[in-house]
Amino acid sequence: MTDPIASRVVDDLDALGAAYELLDCDPDLADTAQFCEHYGYPLDRSANTILVASRRPEGHFALCIVLADDRLDVNGRVRKKLGVRKVSFASADQTVEQTGMIIGGVTPFGLPHELPVWVDARVADKDWVILGGGSRSYKIKIDPAVFASMTNAEVVEDLAT
């Protein structure tokens, strides 16, 4: 694999002992709804990986994973869990800066272990989900049980609405 980010992601998945399937994806179809429609996957089996950033005080980040047909509770559950007064979706630049990945390809694998990963309980309840693969050219089909093996991941009730 020549893509350095994809290689880092695969190395992390292998180190976790995860069973996964790496799916090729047309980068123009990497946004979840387009991917699902084009490749025939249901939205309730696809998950979005979203970086959030604190605004007051600045400098706090968390990676949140919610089902594609759910909505991340940024101003409620996420803000309280992050322990800040204001939080929002991270900008595209902040996402690249914190993860090395662009929106549409962000995945919780292959990232610094100090970045917290919060997984909505509805994601964890599935027997498989599709996640970003580290770039807009890949997706990962995986059993969410893998999150129990990650030191920086936590399953959170009601992270999404």
Order of alpha helices (4+ residues) and beta strands (2+ residues): alpha-beta-alpha-beta-beta-alpha-beta-alpha-beta-alpha-beta-beta-beta
